[in-house]
Amino acid sequence: MSTVASLRTQGISAREACDALGVSSATYYRRQQPQSARVARPRPSPPRALPAAEREHVLEVLHSERFVDSSPAQVSATLLDDDQIYLCSPRTMYRILDEAQEVKERRNQCRRPIYQKPELVATGPNQVWTWDLTKLRGPAKWTYYYLYVVLDLFSRLVVAWMLAHRESGELAKDLFSQAYDQQGISPGQLTVHNDRGSAPTAKTLYQLHADLGVDRSVSRPYVSNDNPYSEAQFKTFKYAPGYPDRFGSYPDGLIWCRAFFPWYNGEHRHSGLTSLTPAAVHEGRGEAILAQRHETMLAAYVAHPERFPNGLPRRPTLPEAVWINPPEDRSQVELHLANARKVSLRGVEASGGENAAGSRIAEGAERSELVLDAAAFSPHSGLLSPPSTVEDLH
């Protein structure tokens, strides 16, 4: 507004100055008027309001031993029936109690503890695994088969799965024992994240993790977003074409799983992995595949540039890190990334620079008879696991 005032001293009208500066002339004139201090006026008391003496009497009645544990509605009804006295309406009693700051929730309330939000990051395979269970409906009502699925956070590879008749920590322990063996997990390399179900929090499984130097992470209670990748994988599983409403028997469910997981690992183009398969990312072939795609796109651009209105095709890149609940503080993000890179280097050094997958698998080693053939997902994988057999897990 000072600029408008200075222009007016040069003979320019207020309207012209305001139009030139893009300011409303009404705003300019309003700002020129002196501002009167606003005084807050007290709210007038309605004529039906109780006098101060009567309000004190109502409060004394409410505080009396007779009505100390009664609500205003009960007090009003009791006075009308037993004493034939009407003091005021129950709503007025509430107003009087509120002025005395005596209105609050009188019942015991459930105050849940504040759980720490898990913050996990993976910058490479075999740094963070997430796992969960889901039920597959059986042939009759209330019959289910339990599917255990262990997922690598960075590559989305299903590193192990098992179909069983029950939810058990012992079965989960056997599953993870074989998964650690196949992937060559070294102490301090891996963090396993799960929810708070009975099997994921079983003492036997925690003891296995402690013995192998595997860190544990759990979701907050009733927060499914703390384990989003396992939940999303289950949706892909149950929304696959041909997924039945019910499985006729345990072998039927097993046949379905043995067909689905090799497809998911070796053929499914994952949208979160720039349309690469989990197997390609887990084995480190992702950059080579993306480079080949880019060359193909460049050749297509040279042949028909008019079909690319946005110009030269850009080379897609893999995400550098995959997060579960990334922190809002940028410094904490950098700290998590630095720790994840250190863990990745330790895992490479422990495996002797070889492909960590299968580095601890002894040839001809006997295995417990669990469904763990998801490792043989692709002929290119280099994970040469012996043929898996199936035990009827009751």
C-alpha positions in Angstrom: 0.0 0.0 0.0 2.9 2.3 0.5 3.7 2.0 -3.2 0.2 3.2 -4.1 0.6 6.1 -1.8 3.9 7.1 -3.4 2.4 6.9 -6.9 -0.5 9.2 -5.7 2.1 11.8 -4.8 3.2 11.8 -8.4 -0.3 12.8 -9.7 -1.5 9.2 -10.4 -5.0 8.4 -9.2 -5.6 5.7 -6.6 -7.6 3.5 -9.1 -4.9 3.7 -11.8 -2.1 2.9 -9.3 -4.1 -0.1 -7.9 -4.8 -1.4 -11.4 -1.1 -1.1 -12.3 -0.1 -3.0 -9.2 -2.9 -5.6 -9.3 -4.4 -4.4 -6.0 -8.0 -3.9 -5.3 -8.9 -0.3 -4.8 -11.4 -1.3 -2.1 -8.6 -2.9 -0.1 -6.5 0.3 -0.4 -9.2 2.5 0.9 -10.0 0.1 3.7 -6.4 0.1 4.8 -6.4 3.9 4.9 -9.1 4.0 7.6 -8.0 3.9 11.2 -8.4 0.6 12.9 -10.6 0.7 16.0 -9.6 -1.7 18.7 -12.2 -4.4 19.2 -13.4 -4.9 22.7 -14.8 -8.3 23.6 -18.2 -7.7 25.0 -19.5 -10.1 27.6 -22.2 -12.5 26.5 -25.5 -11.3 27.9 -27.1 -13.7 30.4 -30.5 -15.0 29.2 -33.5 -14.0 31.3 -34.2 -17.7 32.1 -30.7 -18.3 33.6 -30.6 -19.4 37.2 -29.3 -16.9 39.7 -25.9 -17.5 41.2 -27.4 -18.6 44.6 -29.5 -21.3 42.9 -26.6 -22.5 40.8 -24.6 -23.0 44.0 -27.5 -24.9 45.5 -27.7 -27.2 42.5 -24.0 -27.8 42.7 -24.3 -28.7 46.4 -27.1 -31.1 45.7 -25.0 -32.8 43.0 -22.1 -33.0 45.4 -24.2 -34.5 48.2 -23.6 -38.0 49.4 -27.0 -39.0 48.0 -26.2 -38.1 44.4 -22.4 -38.1 44.2 -22.5 -41.2 42.0 -25.6 -40.3 40.0 -25.9 -38.7 36.6 -27.9 -35.4 36.2 -30.8 -37.3 34.5 -31.0 -39.7 37.5 -30.8 -36.8 40.0 -33.6 -34.9 38.3 -35.9 -37.9 38.1 -35.2 -38.9 41.7 -35.9 -35.4 43.0 -39.2 -35.3 41.1 -40.3 -38.7 42.3 -39.1 -38.8 45.9 -39.0 -35.2 47.0 -41.4 -33.5 44.5 -38.7 -30.9 43.8 -37.7 -29.5 40.5 -34.4 -27.6 40.5 -33.6 -27.3 36.8 -33.3 -29.4 33.7 -30.6 -32.1 33.4 -29.0 -30.1 30.7 -28.6 -27.1 33.0 -27.1 -29.4 35.6 -24.5 -30.5 33.0 -23.8 -26.8 32.2 -23.2 -26.1 35.9 -20.9 -29.1 36.3 -19.0 -28.0 33.2 -18.4 -24.6 34.6 -16.9 -26.2 37.6 -14.8 -28.5 35.4 -16.5 -31.6 36.7 -17.7 -33.2 33.5 -15.6 -36.0 32.2 -15.7 -39.7 31.3 -16.3 -41.5 34.6 -15.8 -45.0 33.3 -12.4 -46.8 33.0 -11.1 -46.2 29.5 -8.8 -48.5 27.6 -5.6 -46.6 27.1 -3.5 -48.6 24.7 0.3 -48.2 24.9 2.1 -46.3 22.1 4.0 -48.8 20.0 7.1 -47.8 18.1 6.5 -47.7 14.3 8.9 -50.2 12.6 11.2 -48.5 10.1 12.9 -50.9 7.7 14.9 -50.4 4.5 16.5 -52.8 2.1 19.1 -51.7 -0.6 19.7 -55.2 -1.9 18.5 -58.8 -1.6 18.6 -60.8 1.6 18.7 -57.7 3.9 15.0 -57.7 5.0 12.5 -60.5 4.8 8.8 -60.1 5.5 6.5 -63.1 6.1 2.9 -63.9 7.0 0.3 -66.6 6.9 -3.0 -66.7 5.0 -5.8 -69.2 5.1 -6.9 -71.2 2.0 -10.5 -72.4 2.3 -10.9 -76.1 2.3 -13.7 -78.3 0.9 -16.1 -77.8 3.9 -17.1 -74.9 6.0 -14.5 -74.0 8.8 -11.8 -76.0 7.2 -8.7 -74.2 6.1 -5.1 -74.8 4.9 -2.4 -72.4 6.2 0.0 -70.9 3.6 3.3 -69.6 5.0 5.1 -67.2 2.6 8.5 -65.6 3.2 9.2 -62.6 0.9 12.4 -60.7 0.2 11.6 -57.0 0.7 14.0 -55.6 -2.0 13.4 -58.1 -4.8 9.8 -59.4 -3.8 11.1 -62.9 -4.3 9.3 -65.6 -2.5 12.3 -67.2 -0.8 10.3 -69.9 0.9 6.7 -71.1 1.2 4.9 -73.9 2.9 1.3 -75.3 3.0 0.2 -76.9 6.2 -2.9 -78.0 8.1 -2.2 -75.8 11.1 -0.5 -72.6 12.3 2.6 -73.6 14.2 5.8 -72.0 15.4 7.6 -75.3 15.0 6.7 -75.5 11.3 7.7 -71.9 10.8 11.1 -72.7 12.5 11.7 -75.6 10.1 10.7 -73.4 7.1 13.1 -70.6 8.1 15.9 -73.1 8.8 15.8 -74.3 5.2 15.4 -70.8 3.9 18.5 -69.6 5.7 20.4 -72.6 4.4 19.3 -72.0 0.8 20.0 -68.3 0.8 23.3 -68.5 2.7 22.3 -66.0 5.4 25.2 -65.0 7.6 24.9 -63.5 11.2 24.0 -59.8 11.3 23.0 -59.8 7.6 19.2 -60.2 7.8 16.2 -58.7 9.5 12.9 -60.6 9.6 9.7 -58.6 9.8 6.3 -60.1 10.7 3.0 -59.3 12.5 2.0 -60.4 16.0 0.4 -63.7 15.1 0.9 -66.9 17.2 3.3 -68.5 14.7 5.4 -65.4 13.9 5.9 -64.7 17.6 6.5 -68.3 18.7 9.4 -68.7 21.2 11.0 -71.5 19.1 11.2 -69.2 16.1 12.7 -66.4 18.1 15.3 -68.7 19.5 16.3 -69.8 16.0 16.7 -66.1 15.0 18.8 -65.4 18.0 21.0 -68.4 17.4 21.6 -67.4 13.8 22.1 -63.7 14.6 19.0 -62.6 12.7 17.3 -59.3 13.8 13.6 -59.3 14.4 10.9 -56.7 13.7 7.2 -56.8 14.5 4.3 -54.8 13.3 2.2 -52.7 15.6 -1.0 -54.3 16.8 -3.9 -54.0 14.4 -1.8 -52.1 11.8 -1.7 -54.1 8.6 0.1 -51.3 6.8 3.2 -52.3 8.8 3.5 -55.4 6.7 2.3 -54.1 3.3 4.4 -56.2 0.9 3.3 -59.6 2.3 -0.4 -58.4 2.3 0.0 -57.3 -1.4 1.6 -60.6 -2.3 -1.4 -62.5 -0.8 -3.7 -60.3 -2.9 -1.8 -61.2 -6.0 -2.0 -64.9 -5.0 -5.8 -64.9 -4.4 -6.7 -62.7 -7.3 -4.8 -64.8 -9.8 -6.8 -66.2 -12.8 -8.3 -69.5 -11.9 -8.0 -69.2 -8.2 -10.8 -71.4 -6.8 -13.3 -70.4 -4.2 -12.4 -73.6 -2.2 -9.8 -76.3 -2.6 -11.1 -79.8 -2.8 -8.3 -81.3 -0.7 -4.8 -80.6 0.6 -3.1 -81.9 -2.6 -5.3 -79.6 -4.6 -4.0 -76.6 -2.7 -0.5 -77.9 -3.0 -0.8 -78.3 -6.8 -2.0 -74.7 -7.0 0.9 -73.3 -5.0 3.5 -75.3 -6.9 2.2 -73.7 -10.1 1.8 -70.2 -8.8 5.1 -69.5 -7.0 7.4 -70.4 -9.9 5.3 -68.2 -12.1 5.3 -65.4 -9.6 9.1 -65.5 -9.1 10.2 -66.2 -12.7 7.5 -64.8 -15.0 5.4 -62.2 -13.1 6.5 -58.7 -14.2 6.3 -56.7 -11.0 5.0 -53.1 -11.3 7.2 -52.0 -8.4 10.3 -53.4 -10.0 10.0 -51.6 -13.4 8.2 -54.6 -14.8 11.1 -57.0 -13.9 10.6 -60.4 -12.4 11.5 -60.9 -8.8 14.0 -63.6 -9.8 15.9 -61.2 -12.1 16.2 -58.6 -9.4 17.2 -61.1 -6.7 20.0 -62.5 -8.9 21.3 -59.1 -10.0 20.2 -59.4 -13.6 17.9 -56.4 -13.5 20.3 -53.7 -14.8 21.4 -55.8 -17.7 17.7 -56.4 -18.7 16.9 -52.7 -18.3 19.9 -51.8 -20.5 18.7 -54.3 -23.2 15.2 -52.8 -23.0 16.6 -49.3 -23.5 18.6 -50.3 -26.6 15.4 -51.8 -28.1 13.5 -48.7 -27.3 16.2 -46.5 -28.9 16.1 -48.6 -32.0 12.3 -48.2 -32.2 12.8 -44.5 -31.7 15.3 -44.2 -34.6 12.9 -46.1 -36.8 9.8 -44.2 -35.9 10.5 -41.0 -33.9 7.0 -39.7 -34.6 5.6 -42.4 -32.4 7.4 -40.9 -29.3 5.8 -37.5 -28.7 7.8 -37.1 -25.5 11.1 -37.4 -27.3 14.0 -39.8 -26.6 13.0 -42.8 -24.4 14.4 -42.6 -20.9 16.2 -45.6 -19.4 14.2 -47.0 -16.4 16.1 -47.5 -13.2 15.5 -49.9 -10.3 14.6 -48.3 -6.9 17.8 -47.8 -4.8 15.9 -48.7 -1.6 12.7 -50.2 -0.5 11.1 -49.0 2.7 8.6 -50.0 5.3 7.5 -46.8 7.0 10.3 -44.4 5.9 11.0 -41.8 8.6 9.9 -38.2 8.0 13.3 -36.9 9.2 15.7 -36.8 6.3 18.7 -37.3 8.5 17.2 -40.5 9.8 16.6 -41.7 6.2 20.3 -41.3 5.4 21.2 -43.1 8.6 19.0 -46.1 7.8 20.5 -46.2 4.2 24.0 -46.1 5.5 23.3 -49.0 7.9 21.7 -51.0 5.2 24.7 -50.6 2.9 27.0 -51.8 5.7 24.8 -54.9 6.2 24.9 -55.6 2.5 28.7 -55.4 2.4 29.0 -57.8 5.5 26.8 -60.3 3.7 29.0 -60.3 0.6 32.1 -60.7 2.7 30.6 -63.6 4.6 29.7 -65.4 1.5 33.2 -65.0 0.0 32.1 -62.9 -2.8 30.0 -65.7 -4.3 26.4 -65.8 -5.0 24.9 -65.9 -1.5 22.1 -68.1 -2.6 23.1 -71.7 -2.0 26.5 -70.9 -0.6 25.7 -72.9 2.5 23.8 -75.8 0.8 25.7 -79.0 1.1 25.3 -81.3 -1.8 23.1 -84.2 -1.0 22.1 -82.8 2.3 19.0 -84.2 3.8 16.1 -81.8 4.3 13.0 -82.1 6.4 10.1 -82.9 4.2 8.5 -79.5 3.8 7.1 -77.7 0.8 10.1 -75.5 0.0 10.5 -75.9 -3.7 9.9 -72.2 -4.4 13.7 -71.8 -4.6 13.8 -73.8 -7.9 11.8 -71.1 -9.6 13.9 -70.6 -12.7 16.5 -72.6 -14.6 18.6 -69.4 -14.6 18.6 -69.0 -10.8 21.6 -71.0 -9.8 19.6 -72.3 -6.8 19.9 -76.0 -7.4 17.8 -77.5 -4.6 17.1 -81.2 -4.5 13.6 -82.3 -5.4 11.2 -81.4 -2.6 8.9 -83.9 -1.0 5.7 -83.2 0.8 4.8 -84.3 4.3 1.1 -84.4 5.3 1.5 -81.8 8.1 -1.2 -82.3 10.7 
